[in-house]
Every structure is written in C-alpha cells, then in structure tokens.
C-alpha cells in the first residue's frame, strides 16, 4: 500500500509483539525472497520492487532443478503427463525466473537417462480412464487379452492406474470375472464411460494388492521360490533388492541361495531365464517344470538341420 509501516505499527495492528513482527519479516525475506527494506528516514518498511507479490508457494533453485530432472526422465517413456508437467514447470519458472536460472537444457550436461521403450497407448482412452478412476465411473470396454489374443467385452469399475517399469496398467473390478484384475492399458481397443457410479471395495488397498507380486502379475496363491546363483551371477544379484521378502544365504564358494515369497511364477520364470546358466531353480517344483518345458521348446528352435 506504500504506507511504510514500522514494526510497532504492525505489532499494534495485529496485537503481537514487535519481536514477532521482526521474525515474520525475516521469514518473508529468507523463505519467500520478499524484497523488504527498512527506510531509516521514514522509519518504516517497504518493498524495493513495487511489482513483487507474495507467492504462498516458495521454491528454490534445487526445487526447480528437481522438477526439470523429473520432466527429462519422464520424456524417455510414453508419458501421458508430459504436457501437464511441462506446463507446470513453465508456470513456476515464469514466477521465479528473476531469481532462479534453471532451464531444462541445464541438466543435459550433468545427467542422462536411458529408459527402455514402452508400448504405445491411445491418449483418448488414457484420459477417459483417468476420468473414470477420479469420478468412480464404470466403463464398457473391448479388451484384447495378451495370452489368448482374443477380444472380449468387459464392464469394469476402474480403481487405479499404475506404471510398472514404464508400462501403464489399470487395476479394476471386472464384472465378468467377479474379481479385481490388472489390465494393460495399451490392450484396450475401446472404452465408453457409462455414467454409472460405483463404490470401490472398502478393503481394497493398492499396496496390499501387489504386496507379494514380483512384478505386475498377481494371484491368491503364495509360492516360496528358492534360487541358486553361482559366484559370478551372485555378485550382481546381491547388489539389488529384487523383492521385499527376499533372504540371501551366502555360501563359502561365493555362490548364494536367494529365497522369496511371491504370488505368481510368470515373471519369475522369465527373470530366471535372463540369468542363463548362472541360476538354478531349487523350488518350487512347478517352476522347475515350467522352465524345463520352456528350455526344451527353445532348444527346438536351434535343432540340427
């Protein structure tokens, strides 16, 4: 307002001590970068920048750098939120560009990302799914099953959208199967919002739903998986936590035995295959049989001609 209030004037107006006013002014200057100056001649405070407005959201260079880093990382995958994140960054940068000099290009010489490619998704379908999850709106859908390759019609109550290793999935209650299922969003060929609201199961929790999953697959059955890794593979296996239930036993020769409790053998099977001769399945028997069958069929591809 340009009336150069003193600490005493402000203290009287807000019925606090002058020390409280001084602490508040110091806080505004340090946390919000408010250009507050004390005029010794008038003995009151004023803004040196008349265009300054107090933003309730206070960001520093590190905050904008983190946001720029996030945008760069997400740009490497099929990211439906790229436009929104870019718009948010530009708005914040505009508010703070007089004090912070972070551009998206500034991180190019420091950090790079190499993220594997992800499947293409229909943005219209993705936006409709976001709306249905947000508004508890049931959908009619045509879904192409990955294993059978068959197109099916399903009525779904969408619970949550998740990203697993760069791929987008929908967790929803399926009226056909009478159960909560996980669907790959890129396999939806058509969806239609029904306008009919649903009530999500009260005991549903996304963290509990995937509690024992090794990846995106889930089931009600729990398998105790025991794997042997030779000493060469063990060096790499020990460097990472593959599952929260894992236990590692180190043998005297440098090899290890990794034990996990998971609810699906599908992703474990392909993970074991990726280690080649460095990994051997000790349990369960079903996983060993699945691997034998897979390897025999694979060897057929390289039979003598």
C-alpha positions as CSV (number, residue, x, y, z in Angstrom):
1,X,0.0,0.0,0.0
2,X,3.1,2.2,0.2
3,X,2.4,3.5,3.8
4,X,5.8,2.4,5.2
5,X,4.6,0.6,8.4
6,X,7.0,0.2,11.3
7,X,7.3,-2.9,13.4
8,X,5.4,-1.1,16.2
9,X,2.6,-0.1,13.9
10,X,2.2,-3.7,12.7
11,X,2.5,-5.1,16.2
12,X,-0.3,-2.8,17.4
13,X,-2.5,-3.7,14.3
14,X,-2.1,-7.5,14.8
15,X,-1.8,-7.4,18.6
16,X,1.5,-9.2,18.7
17,X,5.0,-8.2,20.0
18,X,7.4,-6.3,17.8
19,X,9.8,-9.3,18.0
20,X,7.1,-11.4,16.4
21,X,6.8,-8.9,13.6
22,X,10.5,-8.8,13.1
23,X,10.7,-12.6,13.0
24,X,7.9,-12.6,10.4
25,X,9.7,-10.1,8.2
26,X,12.9,-12.1,8.5
27,X,11.0,-15.2,7.5
28,X,9.4,-13.5,4.5
29,X,12.8,-12.3,3.3
30,X,14.6,-15.6,3.7
31,X,11.8,-18.1,2.7
32,X,9.8,-16.0,0.2
33,X,12.6,-13.7,-1.0
34,X,10.5,-10.7,-0.2
35,X,12.4,-7.5,-1.1
36,X,11.6,-5.8,2.2
37,X,13.8,-2.8,3.0
38,X,13.7,-0.5,6.1
39,X,13.7,3.2,5.3
40,X,15.7,4.9,8.1
41,X,14.4,8.3,7.1
42,X,10.7,7.4,7.3
43,X,11.4,4.7,9.9
44,X,9.2,2.1,8.1
45,X,9.3,-0.9,5.8
46,X,8.7,-1.0,2.1
47,X,9.0,-3.3,-0.9
48,X,12.0,-2.2,-3.1
49,X,10.3,-4.0,-6.0
50,X,6.8,-2.5,-6.4
51,X,5.8,-5.4,-8.6
52,X,6.5,-8.0,-6.0
53,X,3.7,-10.2,-4.9
54,X,3.9,-12.7,-2.1
55,X,3.6,-16.3,-3.5
56,X,2.4,-18.8,-1.0
57,X,4.5,-21.5,-2.8
58,X,8.2,-20.9,-2.1
59,X,10.6,-22.6,-4.5
60,X,14.4,-22.5,-4.7
61,X,16.9,-23.5,-7.4
62,X,17.0,-27.1,-6.1
63,X,13.2,-27.4,-6.4
64,X,13.1,-26.3,-10.0
65,X,16.1,-28.4,-10.9
66,X,14.3,-31.5,-9.5
67,X,11.2,-30.7,-11.5
68,X,13.3,-30.2,-14.6
69,X,15.1,-33.5,-13.9
70,X,11.7,-35.2,-13.5
71,X,10.5,-33.9,-16.8
72,X,13.6,-35.1,-18.6
73,X,13.2,-38.6,-17.1
74,X,9.6,-38.9,-18.0
75,X,10.2,-37.7,-21.5
76,X,12.1,-41.0,-22.1
77,X,8.9,-43.1,-21.8
78,X,5.5,-43.0,-23.3
79,X,4.4,-40.4,-20.7
80,X,0.7,-39.2,-20.8
81,X,1.6,-36.4,-18.3
82,X,4.4,-34.8,-20.2
83,X,2.3,-31.9,-21.4
84,X,1.0,-31.2,-17.9
85,X,4.4,-31.4,-16.3
86,X,5.9,-29.1,-18.9
87,X,3.2,-26.6,-18.4
88,X,3.6,-26.7,-14.6
89,X,7.4,-26.2,-15.0
90,X,6.9,-23.2,-17.3
91,X,4.5,-21.5,-15.0
92,X,6.7,-21.9,-12.0
93,X,9.8,-20.8,-13.9
94,X,7.9,-17.7,-15.1
95,X,7.1,-16.8,-11.4
96,X,10.7,-17.3,-10.3
97,X,12.8,-16.6,-13.3
98,X,14.0,-13.3,-11.9
99,X,15.8,-15.2,-9.1
100,X,16.4,-18.7,-10.4
101,X,18.2,-19.6,-13.6
102,X,17.3,-23.2,-14.2
103,X,16.4,-24.3,-17.7
104,X,15.6,-27.8,-18.9
105,X,18.7,-27.8,-21.0
106,X,20.9,-27.1,-18.0
107,X,20.8,-30.7,-16.8
108,X,21.8,-32.2,-20.2
109,X,25.5,-32.0,-19.4
110,X,25.0,-33.5,-15.9
111,X,22.5,-36.3,-16.0
112,X,21.2,-38.5,-18.8
113,X,18.5,-41.3,-18.8
114,X,18.4,-44.5,-20.8
115,X,15.0,-46.0,-20.2
116,X,13.7,-48.9,-22.3
117,X,10.9,-48.2,-24.8
118,X,7.3,-48.6,-23.7
119,X,4.2,-49.6,-25.5
120,X,2.1,-47.0,-27.3
121,X,-1.2,-46.1,-25.7
122,X,-4.3,-44.4,-27.0
123,X,-4.3,-41.0,-25.3
124,X,-8.1,-40.6,-25.6
125,X,-8.5,-44.0,-23.8
126,X,-6.0,-43.0,-21.2
127,X,-7.7,-39.7,-20.5
128,X,-11.1,-41.4,-20.2
129,X,-9.6,-44.0,-17.8
130,X,-8.2,-41.1,-15.7
131,X,-11.7,-39.6,-15.6
132,X,-13.4,-42.8,-14.7
133,X,-10.9,-43.5,-11.8
134,X,-11.3,-40.0,-10.5
135,X,-15.1,-39.9,-10.7
136,X,-15.8,-43.6,-9.8
137,X,-17.4,-44.1,-13.2
138,X,-17.9,-47.6,-14.6
139,X,-16.8,-48.3,-18.1
140,X,-17.8,-50.6,-21.0
141,X,-14.7,-51.8,-22.7
142,X,-13.3,-54.0,-25.5
143,X,-10.1,-55.6,-24.3
144,X,-7.6,-57.7,-26.2
145,X,-6.1,-60.4,-23.9
146,X,-2.4,-60.7,-24.2
147,X,-2.1,-64.5,-23.7
148,X,-5.1,-65.7,-25.9
149,X,-5.2,-62.8,-28.3
150,X,-9.0,-62.8,-28.0
151,X,-11.1,-59.7,-27.9
152,X,-13.6,-59.6,-25.0
153,X,-16.3,-57.2,-23.8
154,X,-16.0,-56.3,-20.2
155,X,-17.8,-54.0,-17.7
156,X,-15.2,-52.6,-15.4
157,X,-15.0,-50.4,-12.2
158,X,-11.6,-48.7,-12.6
159,X,-9.8,-48.5,-9.2
160,X,-6.3,-47.2,-10.0
161,X,-3.8,-46.5,-12.8
162,X,-0.3,-47.6,-12.2
163,X,3.0,-47.6,-14.0
164,X,5.2,-50.7,-13.8
165,X,8.7,-50.4,-15.4
166,X,7.5,-47.8,-17.9
167,X,4.3,-49.7,-18.8
168,X,0.8,-48.4,-17.9
169,X,-1.8,-50.7,-16.3
170,X,-5.3,-50.4,-14.9
171,X,-6.4,-52.2,-11.7
172,X,-10.2,-52.6,-11.9
173,X,-13.1,-54.7,-10.7
174,X,-14.2,-56.9,-13.6
175,X,-18.0,-57.7,-13.6
176,X,-17.3,-60.7,-15.9
177,X,-14.8,-62.4,-13.6
178,X,-16.3,-61.0,-10.4
179,X,-12.8,-60.1,-9.2
180,X,-10.2,-57.4,-9.2
181,X,-7.9,-57.7,-12.2
182,X,-5.0,-55.9,-13.8
183,X,-5.3,-54.8,-17.4
184,X,-2.6,-53.5,-19.8
185,X,-3.9,-50.1,-20.9
186,X,-2.5,-50.4,-24.4
187,X,-4.7,-53.5,-25.0
188,X,-7.9,-51.6,-24.5
189,X,-9.4,-51.2,-28.0
190,X,-12.4,-49.2,-27.0
191,X,-13.9,-47.8,-23.8
192,X,-17.1,-45.9,-23.0
193,X,-17.9,-44.1,-19.8
194,X,-21.3,-45.4,-18.7
195,X,-22.2,-42.5,-16.4
196,X,-23.0,-45.1,-13.7
197,X,-21.1,-44.5,-10.4
198,X,-19.6,-47.5,-8.5
199,X,-18.4,-47.9,-4.9
200,X,-14.9,-49.2,-4.6
201,X,-14.4,-52.2,-2.2
202,X,-13.7,-50.7,1.2
203,X,-10.9,-53.2,2.0
204,X,-9.0,-52.5,-1.3
205,X,-5.5,-51.1,-0.9
206,X,-3.2,-50.9,-3.9
207,X,-0.1,-51.7,-1.8
208,X,-1.7,-54.8,-0.3
209,X,-2.9,-55.8,-3.7
210,X,0.7,-56.0,-5.1
211,X,2.3,-56.9,-1.7
212,X,3.6,-60.3,-2.9
213,X,4.0,-59.5,-6.6
214,X,7.3,-59.8,-8.3
215,X,6.1,-57.5,-11.0
216,X,2.6,-56.7,-12.3
217,X,1.1,-60.2,-12.1
218,X,-0.9,-61.3,-9.0
219,X,-2.8,-64.2,-7.6
220,X,-4.2,-65.5,-4.3
221,X,-1.6,-68.3,-4.1
222,X,1.8,-67.7,-2.5
223,X,4.9,-69.6,-3.8
224,X,8.2,-69.9,-1.9
225,X,10.9,-69.5,-4.6
226,X,14.4,-70.7,-3.9
227,X,17.1,-70.0,-6.4
228,X,20.8,-70.9,-6.6
229,X,23.2,-68.3,-8.2
230,X,26.8,-69.2,-9.0
231,X,29.5,-66.9,-7.7
232,X,29.7,-64.9,-11.0
233,X,26.0,-64.1,-11.0
234,X,25.8,-63.7,-7.2
235,X,28.0,-60.6,-7.3
236,X,25.3,-58.8,-9.3
237,X,22.3,-60.4,-7.6
238,X,23.5,-59.3,-4.1
239,X,23.7,-55.6,-5.3
240,X,19.9,-55.2,-5.6
241,X,16.7,-55.8,-3.6
242,X,14.6,-57.8,-6.0
243,X,11.6,-58.4,-3.6
244,X,10.9,-57.2,-0.1
245,X,10.6,-60.8,1.1
246,X,14.0,-61.9,-0.2
247,X,16.5,-63.6,2.0
248,X,20.1,-64.3,0.9
249,X,22.3,-67.1,2.1
250,X,26.0,-66.7,1.1
251,X,27.9,-69.9,0.5
252,X,31.6,-70.4,1.2
253,X,32.4,-70.5,-2.5
254,X,30.8,-67.1,-3.2
255,X,27.6,-68.5,-4.6
256,X,24.2,-67.6,-3.0
257,X,20.8,-69.0,-2.4
258,X,18.0,-66.4,-2.8
259,X,14.6,-67.1,-1.3
260,X,11.4,-65.1,-2.0
261,X,7.7,-65.4,-1.4
262,X,5.8,-64.3,-4.5
263,X,2.2,-64.8,-5.7
264,X,3.0,-65.5,-9.4
265,X,5.6,-67.6,-11.2
266,X,5.2,-66.0,-14.6
267,X,7.6,-63.1,-14.2
268,X,10.0,-65.1,-12.0
269,X,10.3,-67.7,-14.8
270,X,11.5,-65.1,-17.4
271,X,13.7,-63.4,-14.8
272,X,15.4,-66.7,-14.1
273,X,15.9,-67.3,-17.8
274,X,17.7,-64.0,-18.1
275,X,20.5,-65.3,-15.8
276,X,21.2,-68.2,-18.1
277,X,23.4,-70.9,-16.6
278,X,24.2,-68.7,-13.6
279,X,20.9,-69.5,-12.0
280,X,19.3,-72.8,-11.0
281,X,15.8,-73.2,-9.5
282,X,15.7,-75.2,-6.3
283,X,12.0,-74.7,-5.5
284,X,9.1,-74.9,-6.2
285,X,8.8,-78.0,-8.4
286,X,6.2,-76.2,-10.6
287,X,8.7,-73.5,-11.5
288,X,11.3,-76.1,-12.4
289,X,8.9,-77.9,-14.6
290,X,7.8,-74.7,-16.3
291,X,11.5,-73.8,-17.0
292,X,12.3,-77.3,-18.4
293,X,9.3,-77.0,-20.8
294,X,10.4,-73.5,-21.9
295,X,14.0,-74.5,-22.4
296,X,13.1,-77.7,-24.4
297,X,10.9,-75.7,-26.7
298,X,13.6,-73.0,-27.0
299,X,16.2,-75.7,-28.0
300,X,13.8,-76.9,-30.7
301,X,14.4,-73.6,-32.4
302,X,18.1,-74.5,-32.7
303,X,17.8,-78.1,-33.6
304,X,20.1,-79.7,-36.3
305,X,19.0,-79.1,-39.9
